[in-house]
């Protein structure tokens, strides 16, 4: 779960130390003894009997009533480009609605053009763009 996130952080200019600290802070906030806290939902993405990826959702009630968040969606490399990302996001939206949720938010790293294109095609709106430049 964290390996892909780490790779994304490094791809956006985080140092190895910064990425490790970020992951450590997130693990402490979202997991208790390695087990997801009660607000977390982690699902396997399946194609019949084959696991093709994973989806990690969490409620964000403390920030906005009815809001859920996509912490991670990963489709295994061999299965990308076959519609699993879109169908997984549609399933996530259905799940959130079934739980009384009214909003689904996510973060996508700038260099991930494929994911950004998917979310934009599904009417997700850009809320903010973070940028930085190393001057060393």
Order of alpha helices (4+ residues) and beta strands (2+ residues): alpha-alpha-beta-beta-beta-beta-beta-alpha-beta-alpha
